[in-house]
Amino acid sequence: MEAIVKNYKRGRKTMTGNQLVLISSKVDSKSKASALVGKKVVWKTKSGKTINGKIASAHGDKGAMRARFTKGIPGQAIGTKIEIVE
């Protein structure tokens, strides 16, 4: 399943560089997003490197998900596709 990187997890004055908010066209409710918690996600760079993470929780009521990575994700990732490994 594919998702799109929407933004970093952030507050008014803070930004968490290793957590991303993901949206998918197949997930449209909080219950569907909660069912994906624990699944692995893989973001690939243009040069072929991969950064692995996991879906940590649902984000809001409309099906967005929060993914946590071991390393920080670069700003070029926003708006790109990310793979959810089932």
C-alpha positions in Angstrom: 0.0 0.0 0.0 1.2 3.5 -0.8 0.8 6.7 1.2 2.0 10.3 0.8 4.1 12.2 3.2 1.9 15.1 4.4 4.2 16.8 6.9 6.3 16.4 10.0 4.7 15.9 13.4 4.9 19.4 14.8 3.6 21.8 17.3 3.4 25.6 17.2 7.1 26.1 17.9 8.6 22.6 17.6 9.1 20.1 14.8 9.9 16.4 15.3 12.3 15.4 12.5 11.9 11.6 12.8 8.1 11.5 12.8 5.9 12.0 9.8 2.2 12.4 9.1 1.1 10.1 6.3 -2.2 10.1 4.3 -3.5 7.3 2.1 -6.5 7.3 -0.3 -7.5 3.8 1.0 -7.6 4.9 4.6 -10.4 7.3 5.5 -11.2 6.8 9.1 -9.5 6.6 12.5 -10.4 2.9 12.9 -8.8 1.9 9.6 -5.7 3.9 10.5 -5.5 2.3 13.9 -5.6 -1.1 12.2 -2.3 -0.3 10.5 -0.4 0.5 13.7 2.8 -1.5 13.9 3.2 -2.0 10.1 6.6 -1.2 8.7 7.1 1.8 6.3 9.9 2.3 3.9 10.9 5.7 2.3 13.3 5.5 -0.6 15.6 8.3 -1.8 16.2 9.1 -5.4 19.7 7.6 -5.1 18.2 4.3 -3.8 18.8 4.5 0.0 16.0 3.4 2.2 14.9 4.7 5.6 12.7 2.3 7.6 10.1 3.1 10.3 6.9 1.9 11.8 3.4 3.4 12.0 3.1 4.6 15.6 -0.5 5.8 15.8 -3.5 7.3 14.0 -3.4 11.1 13.6 -6.7 12.8 13.8 -10.2 11.4 12.8 -9.9 11.3 9.0 -7.4 8.5 8.6 -4.0 10.1 8.7 -1.2 8.1 10.4 1.9 9.0 12.3 5.1 7.1 11.4 8.2 7.0 13.6 11.6 6.5 12.1 15.0 5.8 13.6 16.7 8.6 11.7 15.6 12.0 10.8 13.8 12.4 7.4 15.0 15.1 5.0 12.6 17.9 4.0 12.6 16.6 0.4 10.4 13.7 1.6 7.3 16.0 2.0 4.9 15.3 -0.9 6.6 12.0 -2.0 5.3 8.5 -1.9 6.1 6.1 0.9 5.5 2.3 1.0 3.5 0.6 3.8 4.7 -3.0 4.0 1.8 -5.2 4.9 
